[in-house]
Amino acid sequence: MAFLKVVPLEKALEVVQSFKISPGIEEVPIEKGLGRIAAEDIYSPIDVPPFDRATVDGYAVRAEDTFMASEASPVRLKVIGSVHAGEEPKFKLGKGEAAYISTGAMLPGNADAVIQFEDVERVNGEILIYKPAYPGLGVMKKGIDIEKGRLLVKKGERLGFKQTALLSAVGINKVKVFRKPKVAVISTGNEIVPPGNELKPGQIYDINGRALCDAINELGGEGIFMGVARDDKESLKALIEKAVNVGDVVVISGGASGGTKDLTASVIEELGEVKVHGIAIQPGKPTIIGVIKGKPVFGLPGYPTSCLTNFTLLVVPLLLRALGREGKIGKKVARLKHKVFSVKGRRQFLPVKLEGDLAVPILKGSGAVTSFIDADGFVEIPETVESLDEGEEVEVTLFKGW
């Protein structure tokens, strides 16, 4: 394929849509489920609570036995036993009978109300009741919290601490989740130095490697950093070959533009096929989409904001699809704080910071680290639009909320 033959974004997305990655499904203990993506709908196998239970310490009664109670003429009931939390009652209440019961305990047979201690008087093995109880008083009915068969977690839903707690509440200790798609990440450039090393004149620290890996991890995948490739064809080729063997997807940042030391496209073509090199967008025009050994390979721009914008546009939808979460990219409607201008004929993705319902344009340029760090997302400006006005309603595609 001819390098830097610019195609519309829709064409690039069609290529991405054609990729099939299927990490599969695995069953993990619930304690390993946090942050994972459910691979199936999960329903409650039981009622919660699984029995009628007391919500207060007091006396279990048959409500009908108390209907005539009053201050002037209290009802007298015989206390025939007691039930504590965790016990199964071995008796039923008959007419005129009551039983001591503790909070959380199972009601004995025929009991349908619990009167708290403060509302009765204990006299010689009996209790005096001064006001009527009604059915359900002091009782949490079986299944009122969670009904058996209720949908608890949807397929494609991320398991947070609330979801794992809910599953634990119904006795589920294992959960089927999508395997994490493995994404091998490569940074490129003689000027790129891993954090922790000393910078020499002309060098900068690598931000894209960390940003991409952690974005992948946050998404639900497994970002695997392969290292920094020098501006040398053999170095880059060796690292890409290794990455293809490690990952389900390969993402390379830098070396995509077609300059004398931008080798990514030629190496991908040598090892596989370049399907797209050049997309009619800004930032990210030189983005590469290719295939090596049946695995998708993306060559993203080196500037951080360009890199992460195109990662969100192209790679995130692919990974979400692999995780059963297609269409889950976060979006928010806001209004522009300032008027902005665009170049007609090229689709632009403008980084913005959200301040409440306002989208504040970030105009430092995609090479500035803080352009990406300050940005909450980006606004798409169509090819036919030359400007967006102050206060105009826009849709912000978020860098988080996946």
VEXMARZA-905826 format. One record per residue (C-alpha): x, y, z. Coordinates in steps of 0.1 Angstrom, whole numbers, padded with zeros to 4 digits, always signed. Layout:
<sites>
XYZ;...
</sites>
This chain:
<sites>
+0000+0000+0000;+0012+0035-0007;+0024+0052+0025;+0006+0084+0037;-0023+0079+0014;-0049+0097+0035;-0083+0081+0039;-0115+0094+0057;-0119+0084+0093;-0149+0063+0084;-0127+0041+0062;-0102+0037+0090;-0130+0027+0114;-0142+0001+0088;-0108-0015+0089;-0108-0016+0127;-0143-0030+0127;-0131-0059+0104;-0105-0070+0130;-0115-0099+0152;-0099-0105+0185;-0114-0129+0210;-0095-0133+0242;-0121-0158+0255;-0137-0164+0288;-0124-0175+0322;-0139-0182+0356;-0122-0165+0385;-0128-0164+0423;-0148-0134+0433;-0118-0120+0452;-0100-0118+0418;-0130-0103+0400;-0126-0066+0409;-0122-0045+0378;-0129-0075+0355;-0157-0075+0328;-0186-0099+0333;-0189-0124+0304;-0225-0132+0311;-0256-0119+0328;-0256-0129+0364;-0288-0137+0383;-0295-0142+0420;-0298-0179+0429;-0316-0171+0461;-0339-0147+0479;-0323-0121+0501;-0331-0124+0529;-0337-0161+0525;-0363-0161+0553;-0385-0136+0572;-0361-0119+0597;-0364-0096+0627;-0352-0060+0622;-0352-0052+0659;-0346-0070+0692;-0379-0078+0708;-0407-0103+0707;-0421-0123+0678;-0458-0124+0678;-0489-0132+0658;-0502-0097+0649;-0538-0108+0652;-0533-0116+0689;-0525-0080+0696;-0553-0062+0678;-0573-0055+0709;-0543-0041+0729;-0546-0007+0745;-0531+0013+0774;-0562+0006+0794;-0565-0030+0785;-0531-0046+0775;-0529-0080+0758;-0511-0107+0777;-0490-0132+0757;-0470-0162+0770;-0433-0163+0761;-0425-0198+0750;-0389-0196+0738;-0362-0175+0721;-0345-0173+0687;-0311-0158+0681;-0294-0148+0648;-0281-0178+0630;-0305-0203+0646;-0334-0221+0630;-0365-0219+0653;-0376-0254+0665;-0412-0243+0674;-0442-0224+0661;-0463-0198+0678;-0498-0208+0689;-0526-0184+0698;-0516-0162+0727;-0479-0170+0724;-0448-0150+0718;-0410-0156+0716;-0379-0135+0724;-0361-0127+0691;-0328-0109+0683;-0321-0087+0654;-0315-0107+0622;-0330-0139+0636;-0354-0160+0616;-0391-0157+0627;-0406-0188+0642;-0436-0203+0624;-0469-0183+0624;-0451-0152+0637;-0456-0122+0614;-0446-0092+0636;-0418-0082+0660;-0426-0058+0689;-0394-0041+0702;-0385-0043+0739;-0395-0007+0747;-0431-0014+0738;-0438-0043+0761;-0437-0051+0798;-0423-0085+0809;-0441-0101+0839;-0436-0136+0851;-0429-0153+0818;-0454-0132+0800;-0454-0099+0781;-0480-0072+0783;-0486-0054+0750;-0502-0019+0751;-0507-0012+0715;-0516-0033+0685;-0489-0047+0661;-0496-0050+0624;-0483-0078+0601;-0448-0069+0589;-0439-0047+0619;-0402-0052+0627;-0399-0078+0599;-0378-0079+0567;-0398-0103+0545;-0381-0131+0525;-0369-0118+0491;-0378-0082+0497;-0342-0070+0493;-0332-0093+0464;-0357-0116+0447;-0345-0150+0434;-0339-0147+0397;-0332-0109+0397;-0306-0097+0373;-0276-0085+0394;-0248-0079+0368;-0251-0074+0331;-0228-0090+0305;-0201-0064+0297;-0205-0047+0331;-0173-0039+0350;-0172-0055+0385;-0166-0028+0411;-0167-0033+0448;-0205-0028+0448;-0209-0056+0423;-0186-0080+0441;-0204-0072+0474;-0238-0079+0457;-0226-0112+0443;-0212-0122+0477;-0246-0114+0493;-0263-0141+0472;-0235-0166+0478;-0217-0164+0445;-0180-0170+0449;-0169-0174+0413;-0177-0153+0382;-0171-0158+0345;-0153-0128+0330;-0137-0120+0297;-0100-0127+0295;-0080-0095+0294;-0070-0087+0258;-0032-0084+0258;-0019-0052+0242;+0018-0050+0235;+0030-0013+0237;+0061+0000+0220;+0075+0036+0223;+0100+0047+0196;+0126+0074+0191;+0163+0080+0199;+0151+0109+0220;+0128+0088+0242;+0142+0077+0276;+0123+0055+0302;+0115+0073+0335;+0142+0068+0361;+0171+0072+0337;+0192+0103+0334;+0183+0126+0306;+0210+0137+0281;+0208+0169+0260;+0180+0165+0234;+0162+0136+0252;+0128+0135+0268;+0111+0110+0291;+0086+0085+0277;+0050+0094+0286;+0032+0074+0259;+0043+0040+0271;+0029+0045+0306;-0002+0064+0294;-0011+0037+0269;-0005+0007+0292;-0025+0022+0320;-0053+0033+0297;-0055-0003+0285;-0055-0016+0321;-0082+0009+0331;-0102-0003+0301;-0101-0039+0313;-0072-0052+0291;-0036-0059+0299;-0011-0034+0288;+0024-0049+0283;+0052-0024+0278;+0078-0039+0254;+0103-0011+0257;+0116+0018+0236;+0128+0011+0200;+0156+0032+0186;+0153+0049+0153;+0169+0019+0136;+0150-0005+0114;+0164-0037+0129;+0158-0025+0164;+0122-0017+0156;+0116-0048+0136;+0129-0071+0164;+0107-0054+0190;+0076-0055+0168;+0082-0092+0161;+0084-0098+0198;+0053-0077+0205;+0033-0097+0179;+0041-0129+0198;+0031-0114+0231;+0000-0094+0225;-0034-0098+0208;-0029-0063+0196;+0002-0041+0191;+0003-0004+0196;+0033+0017+0186;+0037+0053+0194;+0060+0075+0172;+0077+0069+0139;+0045+0071+0118;+0048+0103+0099;+0069+0093+0069;+0100+0112+0077;+0135+0098+0071;+0136+0082+0105;+0099+0073+0108;+0102+0036+0101;+0071+0021+0116;+0051+0018+0083;+0079+0002+0064;+0086-0024+0091;+0049-0033+0094;+0047-0037+0056;+0077-0059+0057;+0063-0081+0084;+0027-0080+0074;+0004-0055+0057;-0003-0018+0061;-0040-0012+0055;-0041+0025+0064;-0014+0051+0065;-0029+0085+0069;-0063+0096+0082;-0079+0129+0073;-0080+0141+0109;-0061+0165+0131;-0043+0156+0152;-0032+0122+0140;-0030+0124+0102;+0000+0100+0099;-0017+0072+0120;-0010+0036+0107;-0033+0006+0109;-0019-0027+0098;-0019-0065+0104;+0009-0089+0112;+0002-0126+0116;-0035-0118+0118;-0030-0094+0147;-0040-0057+0145;-0011-0033+0147;-0015+0004+0153;+0011+0031+0147;+0001+0062+0166;+0016+0097+0165;+0043+0104+0191;+0028+0136+0205;+0009+0126+0237;-0024+0143+0229;-0023+0130+0193;-0014+0095+0205;-0042+0093+0231;-0068+0109+0209;-0062+0083+0182;-0060+0055+0207;-0094+0065+0219;-0108+0068+0184;-0094+0035+0170;-0080+0011+0196;-0105+0016+0224;-0136+0005+0203;-0117-0026+0193;-0108-0035+0229;-0143-0027+0241;-0158-0050+0215;-0134-0078+0226;-0147-0073+0262;-0183-0074+0252;-0186-0036+0260;-0191-0022+0225;-0203+0014+0225;-0193+0021+0260;-0170+0051+0253;-0180+0078+0277;-0195+0111+0264;-0208+0143+0279;-0227+0172+0264;-0212+0206+0273;-0210+0242+0260;-0179+0258+0246;-0164+0284+0269;-0146+0301+0240;-0150+0304+0203;-0126+0282+0183;-0115+0280+0147;-0108+0250+0125;-0092+0243+0091;-0120+0235+0066;-0115+0202+0048;-0100+0183+0077;-0118+0168+0107;-0104+0181+0139;-0104+0167+0174;-0101+0195+0199;-0089+0187+0234;-0110+0203+0261;-0111+0205+0299;-0145+0203+0316;-0155+0229+0341;-0190+0219+0352;-0211+0221+0320;-0184+0241+0301;-0159+0227+0277;-0127+0248+0278;-0106+0244+0247;-0069+0235+0252;-0048+0253+0226;-0012+0245+0236;-0007+0220+0208;-0006+0182+0208;+0031+0182+0216;+0026+0197+0251;+0024+0171+0279;-0001+0192+0298;-0024+0194+0268;-0032+0158+0274;-0029+0159+0312;-0053+0188+0314;-0078+0174+0289;-0109+0155+0300;-0117+0146+0264;-0121+0160+0230;-0147+0176+0207;-0151+0166+0171;-0152+0194+0146;-0164+0182+0112;-0146+0189+0079;-0172+0214+0068;-0171+0236+0099;-0146+0265+0102;-0155+0276+0137;-0176+0268+0168;-0191+0296+0187;-0189+0305+0224;-0217+0288+0242;-0223+0263+0214;-0235+0229+0225;-0209+0202+0218;-0204+0165+0226;-0172+0156+0245;-0157+0122+0240;-0141+0114+0274;-0106+0100+0281;-0122+0081+0310;-0154+0064+0319;-0148+0034+0297;
</sites>
